[in-house]
Amino acid sequence: MKMTMRTTKKRQLHPGTLALSLTAAALLGTASPAGAQTTTTTETTRTQFGPLAMPGCTETVDVTFDETHQAQTQSGPNFVRISDTFHDQGSGIGEASRAQYQFSSMSQNNFRSSSPNFSVRILAREHLIRQGASVPGDDLYIVQKILMNVTNGHAVFNVQNVQSACK
Amino acid sequence: MSIATTRDTGCGPKVLRITTLVVLIATLSVAHHAQAQLVAPITLNYAASVPIAKVVPNSCTGGYVLVKGTMKLSITTVQGGQVPFTVAVAYTSSGTGQDALADGTLVVDGSQKANYAYSSQMLTDASFPSTPQDFMQDPAVRDFLVRSTGDGSDQLLLDTAIDLTFTNGVPSAAVLQGLSVACSAVP
């Protein structure tokens, strides 16, 4: 299940602001075209996964998790900047032993491009922590392939696949 | 030029045909070479290594950890393939963490726990419709610091932020922006 919420702010620079921006741009050594418009969009996408029967280290583990991407995209003439904060929270249950696993994490991906159209695939790992006493050899991870597709400065996130890995 | 000279000397149509053929073959050869250059993808490999040594707060225990490790980057750019421009980066990290004081002095009074260890490989790949003038990526490179005893009760999540900028498809030096640490042990 996937839910998306989006807010957009467009900003046309006023003459006073423009003068200030041009001054700042001159100080920073970058040029900003007159009347340049920047658009900042914040989009939150929440996806629920599972239960997924994943081959574990000692047994099959049924994994369920939520992934939230909060992407802030700033686009203007000749650039797009994306800051994606993603949060994963989930749990697992060993099918045979009923052992409990849990994980929770938050990380950030940042990108900047002169091209408004591009795509990036990222491999992200989660470590499933077995609750209670540790069991030797039970060091379970899930690895997800996340695709970020940017079209005209608009980023869309999709998890392409989820696999388990035993370290 | 050679065709005009042939005409001026009056050497006849055979010489003209041979000269024309030579010029045509030379032209086709140059054209074929140029086409081959356009079609054949150009693959370039780069490597970088970033040493890491930093004292970070251990939010699981309230103490500090001295993290020492290395992040190796293996970068491949391909220009002119099926996708006009692609960048693939493999981030390979490894290191250790030791219980320490805020100033980096190791704890050796017996209260220290087994060292943390970490290692991982993270991959990214980006595709573009043409070589971008400017592209920067700073993905979350995650490592899980787990005590060498396997005790996960104070496992740490370490995010290493490294800016990697490409100008007209050529990478510049990888710059370590910082480390971010969180307790990832779930109570």
Boltz contact constraints between the chains, C-beta under 6 A:
constraints:
  - contact:
      token1: [A, 102]
      token2: [B, 186]
      max_distance: 6.0
  - contact:
      token1: [A, 104]
      token2: [B, 186]
      max_distance: 6.0
  - contact:
      token1: [A, 105]
      token2: [B, 157]
      max_distance: 6.0
  - contact:
      token1: [A, 105]
      token2: [B, 184]
      max_distance: 6.0
  - contact:
      token1: [A, 107]
      token2: [B, 140]
      max_distance: 6.0
  - contact:
      token1: [A, 107]
      token2: [B, 142]
      max_distance: 6.0
  - contact:
      token1: [A, 107]
      token2: [B, 159]
      max_distance: 6.0
  - contact:
      token1: [A, 108]
      token2: [B, 140]
      max_distance: 6.0
  - contact:
      token1: [A, 109]
      token2: [B, 139]
      max_distance: 6.0
  - contact:
      token1: [A, 109]
      token2: [B, 140]
      max_distance: 6.0
  - contact:
      token1: [A, 110]
      token2: [B, 138]
      max_distance: 6.0
  - contact:
      token1: [A, 111]
      token2: [B, 137]
      max_distance: 6.0
  - contact:
      token1: [A, 112]
      token2: [B, 136]
      max_distance: 6.0
  - contact:
      token1: [A, 113]
      token2: [B, 132]
      max_distance: 6.0
  - contact:
      token1: [A, 113]
      token2: [B, 135]
      max_distance: 6.0
  - contact:
      token1: [A, 114]
      token2: [B, 132]
      max_distance: 6.0
  - contact:
      token1: [A, 114]
      token2: [B, 133]
      max_distance: 6.0
  - contact:
      token1: [A, 114]
      token2: [B, 134]
      max_distance: 6.0
  - contact:
      token1: [A, 115]
      token2: [B, 128]
      max_distance: 6.0
  - contact:
      token1: [A, 115]
      token2: [B, 132]
      max_distance: 6.0
  - contact:
      token1: [A, 117]
      token2: [B, 129]
      max_distance: 6.0
  - contact:
      token1: [A, 118]
      token2: [B, 128]
      max_distance: 6.0
  - contact:
      token1: [A, 119]
      token2: [B, 127]
      max_distance: 6.0
  - contact:
      token1: [A, 120]
      token2: [B, 126]
      max_distance: 6.0
  - contact:
      token1: [A, 121]
      token2: [B, 125]
      max_distance: 6.0
  - contact:
      token1: [A, 122]
      token2: [B, 124]
      max_distance: 6.0
  - contact:
      token1: [A, 122]
      token2: [B, 139]
      max_distance: 6.0
  - contact:
      token1: [A, 123]
      token2: [B, 122]
      max_distance: 6.0
  - contact:
      token1: [A, 123]
      token2: [B, 123]
      max_distance: 6.0
  - contact:
      token1: [A, 125]
      token2: [B, 142]
      max_distance: 6.0
  - contact:
      token1: [A, 127]
      token2: [B, 144]
      max_distance: 6.0
  - contact:
      token1: [A, 129]
      token2: [B, 152]
      max_distance: 6.0
  - contact:
      token1: [A, 129]
      token2: [B, 186]
      max_distance: 6.0
  - contact:
      token1: [A, 134]
      token2: [B, 150]
      max_distance: 6.0
